[in-house]
Amino acid sequence: MTIVQMLITGMILIIVATVVLAVLSYGVFKVRERKAPRRGGPAEAGAPMFFERVRITSSPAPLRREE
């Protein structure tokens, strides 16, 4: 097996693996989308669903204590 044949085989395997992962991801997405939402989750409580909201405000620097 020459280096060119090995490269072609590797590229084909990578392409097949990419297609398989894409199909599996789409299937999992569809299954998750079909699932009924839970009641009383963070979205209903007004909280962010995935990330914590951070607000940056200008405030004076904290005072240092002298020891």
N, CA, C and O atoms as a Tripos MOL2 file, in Angstrom:
@<TRIPOS>MOLECULE
protein
  268   267    67     0     0
PROTEIN
NO_CHARGES

@<TRIPOS>ATOM
      1 N           0.8550   -1.1670    0.0000 N.3       1 MET1
      2 CA          0.0000    0.0000    0.0000 C.3       1 MET1
      3 C           0.9080    1.2400    0.0000 C.2       1 MET1
      4 O           1.7820    1.3850    0.8550 O.2       1 MET1
      5 N           0.6900    2.0930   -0.9390 N.am      2 THR2
      6 CA          1.5290    3.2850   -1.0370 C.3       2 THR2
      7 C           0.9750    4.3820   -0.1360 C.2       2 THR2
      8 O          -0.1270    4.2650    0.4000 O.2       2 THR2
      9 N           1.7390    5.4260    0.0190 N.am      3 ILE3
     10 CA          1.3350    6.5470    0.8670 C.3       3 ILE3
     11 C           0.0840    7.2220    0.3320 C.2       3 ILE3
     12 O          -0.7470    7.6910    1.1100 O.2       3 ILE3
     13 N          -0.0600    7.2760   -0.9750 N.am      4 VAL4
     14 CA         -1.2380    7.9040   -1.5890 C.3       4 VAL4
     15 C          -2.4850    7.0970   -1.2740 C.2       4 VAL4
     16 O          -3.5300    7.6640   -0.9550 O.2       4 VAL4
     17 N          -2.3820    5.7830   -1.3610 N.am      5 GLN5
     18 CA         -3.5280    4.9290   -1.0440 C.3       5 GLN5
     19 C          -3.9070    5.0530    0.4320 C.2       5 GLN5
     20 O          -5.0910    5.0480    0.7700 O.2       5 GLN5
     21 N          -2.9190    5.1630    1.3020 N.am      6 MET6
     22 CA         -3.2170    5.3280    2.7230 C.3       6 MET6
     23 C          -3.8940    6.6700    2.9780 C.2       6 MET6
     24 O          -4.8280    6.7470    3.7760 O.2       6 MET6
     25 N          -3.4370    7.7250    2.3130 N.am      7 LEU7
     26 CA         -4.0700    9.0290    2.4680 C.3       7 LEU7
     27 C          -5.5130    9.0070    1.9700 C.2       7 LEU7
     28 O          -6.4040    9.5530    2.6210 O.2       7 LEU7
     29 N          -5.7410    8.3860    0.8350 N.am      8 ILE8
     30 CA         -7.0990    8.3020    0.2960 C.3       8 ILE8
     31 C          -7.9930    7.5000    1.2280 C.2       8 ILE8
     32 O          -9.1370    7.8880    1.4670 O.2       8 ILE8
     33 N          -7.4940    6.3900    1.7580 N.am      9 THR9
     34 CA         -8.2700    5.5810    2.6970 C.3       9 THR9
     35 C          -8.5980    6.3870    3.9550 C.2       9 THR9
     36 O          -9.7250    6.3360    4.4480 O.2       9 THR9
     37 N          -7.6300    7.1210    4.4700 N.am     10 GLY10
     38 CA         -7.8700    7.9510    5.6560 C.3      10 GLY10
     39 C          -8.8980    9.0280    5.3910 C.2      10 GLY10
     40 O          -9.7570    9.2840    6.2340 O.2      10 GLY10
     41 N          -8.8260    9.6590    4.2420 N.am     11 MET11
     42 CA         -9.7930   10.7040    3.9020 C.3      11 MET11
     43 C         -11.1990   10.1320    3.7690 C.2      11 MET11
     44 O         -12.1680   10.7490    4.2130 O.2      11 MET11
     45 N         -11.3120    8.9610    3.1610 N.am     12 ILE12
     46 CA        -12.6290    8.3300    3.0230 C.3      12 ILE12
     47 C         -13.1920    7.9740    4.3960 C.2      12 ILE12
     48 O         -14.3780    8.1830    4.6530 O.2      12 ILE12
     49 N         -12.3520    7.4380    5.2770 N.am     13 LEU13
     50 CA        -12.8170    7.1030    6.6320 C.3      13 LEU13
     51 C         -13.2610    8.3510    7.3950 C.2      13 LEU13
     52 O         -14.2580    8.3170    8.1170 O.2      13 LEU13
     53 N         -12.5350    9.4350    7.2380 N.am     14 ILE14
     54 CA        -12.9060   10.6840    7.9160 C.3      14 ILE14
     55 C         -14.2340   11.2110    7.3830 C.2      14 ILE14
     56 O         -15.0710   11.6800    8.1550 O.2      14 ILE14
     57 N         -14.4320   11.1370    6.0740 N.am     15 ILE15
     58 CA        -15.6970   11.5990    5.4810 C.3      15 ILE15
     59 C         -16.8610   10.7380    5.9620 C.2      15 ILE15
     60 O         -17.9170   11.2640    6.3120 O.2      15 ILE15
     61 N         -16.6770    9.4230    5.9820 N.am     16 VAL16
     62 CA        -17.7420    8.5220    6.4440 C.3      16 VAL16
     63 C         -18.0510    8.7820    7.9180 C.2      16 VAL16
     64 O         -19.2200    8.8150    8.3040 O.2      16 VAL16
     65 N         -17.0260    8.9650    8.7410 N.am     17 ALA17
     66 CA        -17.2470    9.2360   10.1690 C.3      17 ALA17
     67 C         -17.9840   10.5570   10.3550 C.2      17 ALA17
     68 O         -18.8410   10.6610   11.2320 O.2      17 ALA17
     69 N         -17.6720   11.5600    9.5550 N.am     18 THR18
     70 CA        -18.3490   12.8500    9.6510 C.3      18 THR18
     71 C         -19.8220   12.7230    9.2990 C.2      18 THR18
     72 O         -20.6790   13.2930    9.9740 O.2      18 THR18
     73 N         -20.1140   11.9830    8.2510 N.am     19 VAL19
     74 CA        -21.5110   11.7950    7.8480 C.3      19 VAL19
     75 C         -22.2740   11.0130    8.9180 C.2      19 VAL19
     76 O         -23.4190   11.3460    9.2280 O.2      19 VAL19
     77 N         -21.6530    9.9830    9.4810 N.am     20 VAL20
     78 CA        -22.3100    9.1930   10.5260 C.3      20 VAL20
     79 C         -22.5900   10.0660   11.7550 C.2      20 VAL20
     80 O         -23.6810    9.9980   12.3220 O.2      20 VAL20
     81 N         -21.6240   10.8770   12.1680 N.am     21 LEU21
     82 CA        -21.8390   11.7560   13.3160 C.3      21 LEU21
     83 C         -22.9280   12.7910   13.0400 C.2      21 LEU21
     84 O         -23.7070   13.1230   13.9330 O.2      21 LEU21
     85 N         -22.9880   13.2970   11.8230 N.am     22 ALA22
     86 CA        -24.0220   14.2670   11.4700 C.3      22 ALA22
     87 C         -25.4030   13.6320   11.5470 C.2      22 ALA22
     88 O         -26.3330   14.2430   12.0730 O.2      22 ALA22
     89 N         -25.5490   12.4210   11.0320 N.am     23 VAL23
     90 CA        -26.8460   11.7320   11.0670 C.3      23 VAL23
     91 C         -27.2390   11.4260   12.5060 C.2      23 VAL23
     92 O         -28.3970   11.6190   12.8780 O.2      23 VAL23
     93 N         -26.3030   10.9560   13.3190 N.am     24 LEU24
     94 CA        -26.6110   10.6740   14.7290 C.3      24 LEU24
     95 C         -26.9900   11.9480   15.4790 C.2      24 LEU24
     96 O         -27.9260   11.9360   16.2780 O.2      24 LEU24
     97 N         -26.2860   13.0290   15.2350 N.am     25 SER25
     98 CA        -26.5940   14.2900   15.9070 C.3      25 SER25
     99 C         -27.9860   14.7860   15.5280 C.2      25 SER25
    100 O         -28.7380   15.2640   16.3780 O.2      25 SER25
    101 N         -28.3180   14.6690   14.2550 N.am     26 TYR26
    102 CA        -29.6480   15.0890   13.8050 C.3      26 TYR26
    103 C         -30.7260   14.2260   14.4540 C.2      26 TYR26
    104 O         -31.7690   14.7400   14.8580 O.2      26 TYR26
    105 N         -30.4880   12.9380   14.5560 N.am     27 GLY27
    106 CA        -31.4550   12.0470   15.2040 C.3      27 GLY27
    107 C         -31.6580   12.3890   16.6700 C.2      27 GLY27
    108 O         -32.7910   12.4230   17.1510 O.2      27 GLY27
    109 N         -30.5760   12.6410   17.3760 N.am     28 VAL28
    110 CA        -30.6760   13.0150   18.7920 C.3      28 VAL28
    111 C         -31.3960   14.3490   18.9380 C.2      28 VAL28
    112 O         -32.1980   14.5270   19.8550 O.2      28 VAL28
    113 N         -31.1130   15.2850   18.0400 N.am     29 PHE29
    114 CA        -31.7870   16.5780   18.0710 C.3      29 PHE29
    115 C         -33.2900   16.4070   17.8890 C.2      29 PHE29
    116 O         -34.0730   17.0320   18.6050 O.2      29 PHE29
    117 N         -33.6990   15.5740   16.9460 N.am     30 LYS30
    118 CA        -35.1290   15.3610   16.6930 C.3      30 LYS30
    119 C         -35.8070   14.6870   17.8820 C.2      30 LYS30
    120 O         -36.9360   15.0350   18.2280 O.2      30 LYS30
    121 N         -35.1320   13.7310   18.5070 N.am     31 VAL31
    122 CA        -35.7020   13.0550   19.6780 C.3      31 VAL31
    123 C         -35.8580   14.0430   20.8240 C.2      31 VAL31
    124 O         -36.8800   14.0410   21.5110 O.2      31 VAL31
    125 N         -34.8610   14.8810   21.0340 N.am     32 ARG32
    126 CA        -34.9240   15.8610   22.1230 C.3      32 ARG32
    127 C         -35.9970   16.9010   21.8520 C.2      32 ARG32
    128 O         -36.6860   17.3410   22.7720 O.2      32 ARG32
    129 N         -36.1420   17.2930   20.5970 N.am     33 GLU33
    130 CA        -37.1450   18.2890   20.2380 C.3      33 GLU33
    131 C         -38.5560   17.7530   20.4360 C.2      33 GLU33
    132 O         -39.4690   18.5110   20.7650 O.2      33 GLU33
    133 N         -38.7390   16.4580   20.2390 N.am     34 ARG34
    134 CA        -40.0520   15.8340   20.3540 C.3      34 ARG34
    135 C         -40.4820   15.6550   21.8090 C.2      34 ARG34
    136 O         -41.6730   15.5480   22.1010 O.2      34 ARG34
    137 N         -39.5070   15.6250   22.7210 N.am     35 LYS35
    138 CA        -39.7930   15.4080   24.1340 C.3      35 LYS35
    139 C         -40.5730   16.5940   24.6950 C.2      35 LYS35
    140 O         -40.2870   17.7450   24.3660 O.2      35 LYS35
    141 N         -41.5610   16.3050   25.5460 N.am     36 ALA36
    142 CA        -42.3810   17.3650   26.1320 C.3      36 ALA36
    143 C         -41.5610   18.1730   27.1350 C.2      36 ALA36
    144 O         -40.7700   17.6050   27.8890 O.2      36 ALA36
    145 N         -41.7440   19.4880   27.1500 N.am     37 PRO37
    146 CA        -40.9950   20.3020   28.1250 C.3      37 PRO37
    147 C         -41.5080   20.0700   29.5380 C.2      37 PRO37
    148 O         -42.6800   19.7640   29.7530 O.2      37 PRO37
    149 N         -40.6000   20.2250   30.4920 N.am     38 ARG38
    150 CA        -40.9810   20.0660   31.9010 C.3      38 ARG38
    151 C         -41.6660   21.3270   32.3940 C.2      38 ARG38
    152 O         -41.4040   22.4260   31.9060 O.2      38 ARG38
    153 N         -42.5280   21.1560   33.3480 N.am     39 ARG39
    154 CA        -43.2060   22.3100   33.9450 C.3      39 ARG39
    155 C         -42.3580   22.8420   35.0970 C.2      39 ARG39
    156 O         -41.7040   22.0870   35.8160 O.2      39 ARG39
    157 N         -42.3900   24.1630   35.2480 N.am     40 GLY40
    158 CA        -41.6710   24.7800   36.3560 C.3      40 GLY40
    159 C         -40.1760   24.8290   36.1630 C.2      40 GLY40
    160 O         -39.4280   24.9320   37.1350 O.2      40 GLY40
    161 N         -39.7330   24.7590   34.9440 N.am     41 GLY41
    162 CA        -38.3040   24.8070   34.6660 C.3      41 GLY41
    163 C         -37.7730   26.2170   34.8060 C.2      41 GLY41
    164 O         -38.5330   27.1310   35.1260 O.2      41 GLY41
    165 N         -36.4960   26.4130   34.5760 N.am     42 PRO42
    166 CA        -35.9030   27.7460   34.7310 C.3      42 PRO42
    167 C         -36.4520   28.7690   33.7380 C.2      42 PRO42
    168 O         -36.4350   29.9670   34.0210 O.2      42 PRO42
    169 N         -36.9360   28.3220   32.5880 N.am     43 ALA43
    170 CA        -37.4640   29.2650   31.6050 C.3      43 ALA43
    171 C         -38.7510   29.9210   32.1150 C.2      43 ALA43
    172 O         -38.9910   31.1040   31.8740 O.2      43 ALA43
    173 N         -39.5650   29.1510   32.8140 N.am     44 GLU44
    174 CA        -40.8130   29.7060   33.3440 C.3      44 GLU44
    175 C         -40.5570   30.6110   34.5360 C.2      44 GLU44
    176 O         -41.3300   31.5360   34.7870 O.2      44 GLU44
    177 N         -39.4960   30.3630   35.2650 N.am     45 ALA45
    178 CA        -39.1870   31.1680   36.4400 C.3      45 ALA45
    179 C         -38.5240   32.4900   36.0590 C.2      45 ALA45
    180 O         -38.3040   33.3440   36.9180 O.2      45 ALA45
    181 N         -38.2090   32.6590   34.7910 N.am     46 GLY46
    182 CA        -37.5840   33.8920   34.3400 C.3      46 GLY46
    183 C         -36.0770   33.8570   34.3680 C.2      46 GLY46
    184 O         -35.4330   34.8440   34.0110 O.2      46 GLY46
    185 N         -35.4950   32.7450   34.7820 N.am     47 ALA47
    186 CA        -34.0440   32.6230   34.8410 C.3      47 ALA47
    187 C         -33.5160   32.1840   33.4760 C.2      47 ALA47
    188 O         -34.2390   31.5400   32.7150 O.2      47 ALA47
    189 N         -32.2750   32.5210   33.1580 N.am     48 PRO48
    190 CA        -31.7080   32.0370   31.8990 C.3      48 PRO48
    191 C         -31.6240   30.5130   31.9050 C.2      48 PRO48
    192 O         -31.4040   29.8990   32.9490 O.2      48 PRO48
    193 N         -31.7970   29.9180   30.7480 N.am     49 MET49
    194 CA        -31.8460   28.4660   30.6900 C.3      49 MET49
    195 C         -30.4650   27.8280   30.7860 C.2      49 MET49
    196 O         -30.3200   26.7990   31.4450 O.2      49 MET49
    197 N         -29.4460   28.4040   30.1500 N.am     50 PHE50
    198 CA        -28.1470   27.7650   30.1170 C.3      50 PHE50
    199 C         -27.0420   28.5850   30.7680 C.2      50 PHE50
    200 O         -26.1470   28.0230   31.3990 O.2      50 PHE50
    201 N         -27.0940   29.8950   30.6250 N.am     51 PHE51
    202 CA        -25.9970   30.7220   31.0930 C.3      51 PHE51
    203 C         -26.4790   31.6880   32.1640 C.2      51 PHE51
    204 O         -27.6470   32.0750   32.1960 O.2      51 PHE51
    205 N         -25.5630   32.0640   33.0310 N.am     52 GLU52
    206 CA        -25.8750   33.0560   34.0400 C.3      52 GLU52
    207 C         -25.6200   34.4310   33.4410 C.2      52 GLU52
    208 O         -24.5840   34.6590   32.8160 O.2      52 GLU52
    209 N         -26.5490   35.3320   33.6300 N.am     53 ARG53
    210 CA        -26.4010   36.6650   33.0590 C.3      53 ARG53
    211 C         -25.4500   37.4830   33.9320 C.2      53 ARG53
    212 O         -25.6260   37.5650   35.1480 O.2      53 ARG53
    213 N         -24.4630   38.0720   33.3150 N.am     54 VAL54
    214 CA        -23.4780   38.8840   34.0220 C.3      54 VAL54
    215 C         -23.6080   40.3100   33.5210 C.2      54 VAL54
    216 O         -23.5890   40.5570   32.3160 O.2      54 VAL54
    217 N         -23.7400   41.2420   34.4430 N.am     55 ARG55
    218 CA        -23.8270   42.6530   34.0750 C.3      55 ARG55
    219 C         -22.6290   43.3770   34.6540 C.2      55 ARG55
    220 O         -22.3310   43.2610   35.8430 O.2      55 ARG55
    221 N         -21.9610   44.1070   33.8200 N.am     56 ILE56
    222 CA        -20.7870   44.8560   34.2550 C.3      56 ILE56
    223 C         -21.2120   46.3000   34.4620 C.2      56 ILE56
    224 O         -21.7010   46.9580   33.5440 O.2      56 ILE56
    225 N         -21.0200   46.7740   35.6680 N.am     57 THR57
    226 CA        -21.3560   48.1620   35.9810 C.3      57 THR57
    227 C         -20.1000   48.8490   36.4900 C.2      57 THR57
    228 O         -19.2000   48.2120   37.0360 O.2      57 THR57
    229 N         -20.0600   50.1290   36.3040 N.am     58 SER58
    230 CA        -18.9120   50.8570   36.8230 C.3      58 SER58
    231 C         -19.1630   51.1650   38.2970 C.2      58 SER58
    232 O         -20.1540   51.8000   38.6580 O.2      58 SER58
    233 N         -18.2670   50.7140   39.1150 N.am     59 SER59
    234 CA        -18.3830   50.9530   40.5520 C.3      59 SER59
    235 C         -16.9950   51.3050   41.0710 C.2      59 SER59
    236 O         -15.9900   50.9390   40.4630 O.2      59 SER59
    237 N         -16.9410   52.0030   42.1740 N.am     60 PRO60
    238 CA        -15.6190   52.3640   42.7110 C.3      60 PRO60
    239 C         -14.8570   51.1120   43.1380 C.2      60 PRO60
    240 O         -15.4430   50.0900   43.4940 O.2      60 PRO60
    241 N         -13.5320   51.2290   43.0900 N.am     61 ALA61
    242 CA        -12.6820   50.1060   43.4860 C.3      61 ALA61
    243 C         -12.8740   49.8200   44.9650 C.2      61 ALA61
    244 O         -13.0470   50.7510   45.7530 O.2      61 ALA61
    245 N         -12.8490   48.5600   45.3580 N.am     62 PRO62
    246 CA        -13.0290   48.2430   46.7840 C.3      62 PRO62
    247 C         -11.8530   48.7670   47.6060 C.2      62 PRO62
    248 O         -10.7130   48.8000   47.1430 O.2      62 PRO62
    249 N         -12.1570   49.1700   48.8200 N.am     63 LEU63
    250 CA        -11.1330   49.7050   49.7170 C.3      63 LEU63
    251 C         -10.2790   48.5570   50.2580 C.2      63 LEU63
    252 O         -10.7770   47.4750   50.5670 O.2      63 LEU63
    253 N          -8.9820   48.8310   50.3620 N.am     64 ARG64
    254 CA         -8.0950   47.8250   50.9070 C.3      64 ARG64
    255 C          -7.9560   48.0300   52.4160 C.2      64 ARG64
    256 O          -7.8760   49.1550   52.9080 O.2      64 ARG64
    257 N          -7.9290   46.9410   53.1060 N.am     65 ARG65
    258 CA         -7.7140   47.0090   54.5510 C.3      65 ARG65
    259 C          -6.2270   47.0010   54.8260 C.2      65 ARG65
    260 O          -5.4700   46.2500   54.2110 O.2      65 ARG65
    261 N          -5.8200   47.8360   55.7470 N.am     66 GLU66
    262 CA         -4.4010   47.8410   56.1330 C.3      66 GLU66
    263 C          -4.2440   46.9890   57.3600 C.2      66 GLU66
    264 O          -4.9890   47.1080   58.3320 O.2      66 GLU66
    265 N          -3.2640   46.1350   57.2940 N.am     67 GLU67
    266 CA         -3.0510   45.2140   58.4360 C.3      67 GLU67
    267 C          -1.9120   45.6510   59.2860 C.2      67 GLU67
    268 O          -1.5980   44.9970   60.2800 O.2      67 GLU67
@<TRIPOS>BOND
     1     1     2 1
     2     2     3 1
     3     3     4 2
     4     3     5 am
     5     5     6 1
     6     6     7 1
     7     7     8 2
     8     7     9 am
     9     9    10 1
    10    10    11 1
    11    11    12 2
    12    11    13 am
    13    13    14 1
    14    14    15 1
    15    15    16 2
    16    15    17 am
    17    17    18 1
    18    18    19 1
    19    19    20 2
    20    19    21 am
    21    21    22 1
    22    22    23 1
    23    23    24 2
    24    23    25 am
    25    25    26 1
    26    26    27 1
    27    27    28 2
    28    27    29 am
    29    29    30 1
    30    30    31 1
    31    31    32 2
    32    31    33 am
    33    33    34 1
    34    34    35 1
    35    35    36 2
    36    35    37 am
    37    37    38 1
    38    38    39 1
    39    39    40 2
    40    39    41 am
    41    41    42 1
    42    42    43 1
    43    43    44 2
    44    43    45 am
    45    45    46 1
    46    46    47 1
    47    47    48 2
    48    47    49 am
    49    49    50 1
    50    50    51 1
    51    51    52 2
    52    51    53 am
    53    53    54 1
    54    54    55 1
    55    55    56 2
    56    55    57 am
    57    57    58 1
    58    58    59 1
    59    59    60 2
    60    59    61 am
    61    61    62 1
    62    62    63 1
    63    63    64 2
    64    63    65 am
    65    65    66 1
    66    66    67 1
    67    67    68 2
    68    67    69 am
    69    69    70 1
    70    70    71 1
    71    71    72 2
    72    71    73 am
    73    73    74 1
    74    74    75 1
    75    75    76 2
    76    75    77 am
    77    77    78 1
    78    78    79 1
    79    79    80 2
    80    79    81 am
    81    81    82 1
    82    82    83 1
    83    83    84 2
    84    83    85 am
    85    85    86 1
    86    86    87 1
    87    87    88 2
    88    87    89 am
    89    89    90 1
    90    90    91 1
    91    91    92 2
    92    91    93 am
    93    93    94 1
    94    94    95 1
    95    95    96 2
    96    95    97 am
    97    97    98 1
    98    98    99 1
    99    99   100 2
   100    99   101 am
   101   101   102 1
   102   102   103 1
   103   103   104 2
   104   103   105 am
   105   105   106 1
   106   106   107 1
   107   107   108 2
   108   107   109 am
   109   109   110 1
   110   110   111 1
   111   111   112 2
   112   111   113 am
   113   113   114 1
   114   114   115 1
   115   115   116 2
   116   115   117 am
   117   117   118 1
   118   118   119 1
   119   119   120 2
   120   119   121 am
   121   121   122 1
   122   122   123 1
   123   123   124 2
   124   123   125 am
   125   125   126 1
   126   126   127 1
   127   127   128 2
   128   127   129 am
   129   129   130 1
   130   130   131 1
   131   131   132 2
   132   131   133 am
   133   133   134 1
   134   134   135 1
   135   135   136 2
   136   135   137 am
   137   137   138 1
   138   138   139 1
   139   139   140 2
   140   139   141 am
   141   141   142 1
   142   142   143 1
   143   143   144 2
   144   143   145 am
   145   145   146 1
   146   146   147 1
   147   147   148 2
   148   147   149 am
   149   149   150 1
   150   150   151 1
   151   151   152 2
   152   151   153 am
   153   153   154 1
   154   154   155 1
   155   155   156 2
   156   155   157 am
   157   157   158 1
   158   158   159 1
   159   159   160 2
   160   159   161 am
   161   161   162 1
   162   162   163 1
   163   163   164 2
   164   163   165 am
   165   165   166 1
   166   166   167 1
   167   167   168 2
   168   167   169 am
   169   169   170 1
   170   170   171 1
   171   171   172 2
   172   171   173 am
   173   173   174 1
   174   174   175 1
   175   175   176 2
   176   175   177 am
   177   177   178 1
   178   178   179 1
   179   179   180 2
   180   179   181 am
   181   181   182 1
   182   182   183 1
   183   183   184 2
   184   183   185 am
   185   185   186 1
   186   186   187 1
   187   187   188 2
   188   187   189 am
   189   189   190 1
   190   190   191 1
   191   191   192 2
   192   191   193 am
   193   193   194 1
   194   194   195 1
   195   195   196 2
   196   195   197 am
   197   197   198 1
   198   198   199 1
   199   199   200 2
   200   199   201 am
   201   201   202 1
   202   202   203 1
   203   203   204 2
   204   203   205 am
   205   205   206 1
   206   206   207 1
   207   207   208 2
   208   207   209 am
   209   209   210 1
   210   210   211 1
   211   211   212 2
   212   211   213 am
   213   213   214 1
   214   214   215 1
   215   215   216 2
   216   215   217 am
   217   217   218 1
   218   218   219 1
   219   219   220 2
   220   219   221 am
   221   221   222 1
   222   222   223 1
   223   223   224 2
   224   223   225 am
   225   225   226 1
   226   226   227 1
   227   227   228 2
   228   227   229 am
   229   229   230 1
   230   230   231 1
   231   231   232 2
   232   231   233 am
   233   233   234 1
   234   234   235 1
   235   235   236 2
   236   235   237 am
   237   237   238 1
   238   238   239 1
   239   239   240 2
   240   239   241 am
   241   241   242 1
   242   242   243 1
   243   243   244 2
   244   243   245 am
   245   245   246 1
   246   246   247 1
   247   247   248 2
   248   247   249 am
   249   249   250 1
   250   250   251 1
   251   251   252 2
   252   251   253 am
   253   253   254 1
   254   254   255 1
   255   255   256 2
   256   255   257 am
   257   257   258 1
   258   258   259 1
   259   259   260 2
   260   259   261 am
   261   261   262 1
   262   262   263 1
   263   263   264 2
   264   263   265 am
   265   265   266 1
   266   266   267 1
   267   267   268 2
@<TRIPOS>SUBSTRUCTURE
     1 MET1         2 RESIDUE 1 A MET
     2 THR2         6 RESIDUE 1 A THR
     3 ILE3        10 RESIDUE 1 A ILE
     4 VAL4        14 RESIDUE 1 A VAL
     5 GLN5        18 RESIDUE 1 A GLN
     6 MET6        22 RESIDUE 1 A MET
     7 LEU7        26 RESIDUE 1 A LEU
     8 ILE8        30 RESIDUE 1 A ILE
     9 THR9        34 RESIDUE 1 A THR
    10 GLY10       38 RESIDUE 1 A GLY
    11 MET11       42 RESIDUE 1 A MET
    12 ILE12       46 RESIDUE 1 A ILE
    13 LEU13       50 RESIDUE 1 A LEU
    14 ILE14       54 RESIDUE 1 A ILE
    15 ILE15       58 RESIDUE 1 A ILE
    16 VAL16       62 RESIDUE 1 A VAL
    17 ALA17       66 RESIDUE 1 A ALA
    18 THR18       70 RESIDUE 1 A THR
    19 VAL19       74 RESIDUE 1 A VAL
    20 VAL20       78 RESIDUE 1 A VAL
    21 LEU21       82 RESIDUE 1 A LEU
    22 ALA22       86 RESIDUE 1 A ALA
    23 VAL23       90 RESIDUE 1 A VAL
    24 LEU24       94 RESIDUE 1 A LEU
    25 SER25       98 RESIDUE 1 A SER
    26 TYR26      102 RESIDUE 1 A TYR
    27 GLY27      106 RESIDUE 1 A GLY
    28 VAL28      110 RESIDUE 1 A VAL
    29 PHE29      114 RESIDUE 1 A PHE
    30 LYS30      118 RESIDUE 1 A LYS
    31 VAL31      122 RESIDUE 1 A VAL
    32 ARG32      126 RESIDUE 1 A ARG
    33 GLU33      130 RESIDUE 1 A GLU
    34 ARG34      134 RESIDUE 1 A ARG
    35 LYS35      138 RESIDUE 1 A LYS
    36 ALA36      142 RESIDUE 1 A ALA
    37 PRO37      146 RESIDUE 1 A PRO
    38 ARG38      150 RESIDUE 1 A ARG
    39 ARG39      154 RESIDUE 1 A ARG
    40 GLY40      158 RESIDUE 1 A GLY
    41 GLY41      162 RESIDUE 1 A GLY
    42 PRO42      166 RESIDUE 1 A PRO
    43 ALA43      170 RESIDUE 1 A ALA
    44 GLU44      174 RESIDUE 1 A GLU
    45 ALA45      178 RESIDUE 1 A ALA
    46 GLY46      182 RESIDUE 1 A GLY
    47 ALA47      186 RESIDUE 1 A ALA
    48 PRO48      190 RESIDUE 1 A PRO
    49 MET49      194 RESIDUE 1 A MET
    50 PHE50      198 RESIDUE 1 A PHE
    51 PHE51      202 RESIDUE 1 A PHE
    52 GLU52      206 RESIDUE 1 A GLU
    53 ARG53      210 RESIDUE 1 A ARG
    54 VAL54      214 RESIDUE 1 A VAL
    55 ARG55      218 RESIDUE 1 A ARG
    56 ILE56      222 RESIDUE 1 A ILE
    57 THR57      226 RESIDUE 1 A THR
    58 SER58      230 RESIDUE 1 A SER
    59 SER59      234 RESIDUE 1 A SER
    60 PRO60      238 RESIDUE 1 A PRO
    61 ALA61      242 RESIDUE 1 A ALA
    62 PRO62      246 RESIDUE 1 A PRO
    63 LEU63      250 RESIDUE 1 A LEU
    64 ARG64      254 RESIDUE 1 A ARG
    65 ARG65      258 RESIDUE 1 A ARG
    66 GLU66      262 RESIDUE 1 A GLU
    67 GLU67      266 RESIDUE 1 A GLU
